[in-house]
Amino acid sequence: MPIVNPPKPITLLGGLTSFGGAGNNYSMHAITEMTRRLRNGNGQTGLILANGGVATYQHVICLSYKPRRDGHPYPDCNPLPEYVTDVQVPAIEEKADGIATIEASYTPVTLRSRRHWLT
């Protein structure tokens, strides 16, 4: 789907930057809005992507107004294991050694007094 002038909206609420910022429960609002649209017949399936923490958690929800094609019920509990043990994980270095680049971004904030601060 093209990002510029897509044939249908690519987002319901706009996410974090368009829905009031972190802590405003925008993911739950997206789930609610997607459910409403599917129940009203606007589409067959919906995909909701959400992150939490400091972009440390990723959540994905696929919703549909139709039952599964294979006739089996949807699981009523998480089918994934609590811990993944069959994937090799790189070791964590407790003390960094070597050259590094630290990148930072700043957001100018305008106060009512019209003074600018960097956050």
C-alpha positions in Angstrom: 0.0 0.0 0.0 1.5 3.4 -0.9 2.2 5.8 1.9 1.4 8.9 -0.2 -2.3 9.1 -1.2 -3.2 5.5 -0.2 -6.6 4.1 -1.5 -7.8 3.8 2.1 -6.6 5.2 5.4 -3.5 3.5 6.8 -4.2 4.3 10.4 -7.4 4.7 12.5 -6.1 7.1 15.1 -2.6 8.2 14.1 -0.9 6.5 17.1 1.4 8.1 19.7 2.2 11.3 17.8 -1.4 12.0 16.8 -3.4 10.8 19.8 -2.1 12.8 22.8 1.1 11.1 23.6 2.3 8.3 25.8 0.0 7.2 28.7 -3.2 8.2 26.9 -4.3 4.7 26.1 -4.3 5.1 22.4 -3.7 1.4 21.7 -6.9 0.5 23.5 -8.8 3.1 21.6 -7.4 1.7 18.3 -8.6 -1.8 19.4 -12.1 -0.4 20.2 -12.3 1.5 16.9 -11.2 -1.4 14.8 -13.7 -3.7 16.5 -16.5 -1.1 15.8 -15.5 -0.8 12.2 -15.4 -4.6 11.7 -18.7 -5.1 13.4 -20.3 -2.4 11.2 -19.1 -4.2 8.1 -16.2 -1.9 7.2 -13.7 -4.5 6.2 -13.1 -8.2 7.0 -9.9 -8.1 9.0 -7.9 -5.6 11.0 -4.3 -5.4 12.1 -3.3 -3.4 15.1 0.3 -2.7 15.9 1.3 -1.2 19.3 4.4 -0.6 21.3 5.0 0.0 24.9 7.6 0.9 27.4 10.4 2.9 25.7 9.8 1.1 22.4 10.8 -2.1 24.2 7.5 -4.0 23.8 5.8 -4.8 20.5 2.2 -6.0 20.4 0.2 -7.2 17.4 -3.5 -8.0 17.2 -5.3 -9.5 14.2 -9.0 -9.1 14.3 -11.7 -10.6 12.1 -15.4 -10.6 12.0 -15.4 -14.1 10.5 -14.6 -17.5 12.1 -11.5 -19.3 11.2 -11.5 -21.0 7.8 -10.4 -24.4 9.2 -13.4 -24.5 11.6 -11.3 -24.7 14.8 -12.0 -22.2 17.6 -9.6 -19.4 18.3 -7.3 -20.2 21.3 -8.5 -18.9 24.6 -5.0 -18.6 26.0 -1.5 -17.6 24.7 -0.3 -20.4 22.5 3.4 -19.2 22.7 5.8 -20.4 25.3 6.6 -18.1 28.2 10.3 -18.2 27.4 12.0 -18.8 24.0 14.9 -21.2 24.5 15.5 -22.5 20.9 17.0 -19.2 19.6 20.6 -18.3 20.1 20.9 -14.9 21.9 24.1 -12.8 21.7 26.0 -12.2 24.9 25.6 -8.9 26.7 28.7 -6.9 27.4 28.6 -5.4 30.9 31.4 -2.9 30.1 31.6 -1.3 26.7 35.0 -1.0 25.2 35.8 0.7 21.9 34.6 3.6 19.8 30.9 4.5 19.8 28.6 7.1 18.3 25.8 8.5 20.5 23.0 10.0 18.5 20.4 12.3 20.1 17.4 14.1 18.9 15.9 17.3 20.4 12.4 18.6 20.4 11.9 22.4 20.7 9.2 23.2 23.1 7.6 26.6 23.0 6.2 27.9 26.4 3.5 30.4 26.7 6.1 33.0 27.4 7.4 32.2 23.9 10.8 31.1 25.3 12.2 28.0 23.6 13.6 25.0 25.5 15.1 21.8 24.2 14.0 18.5 25.6 
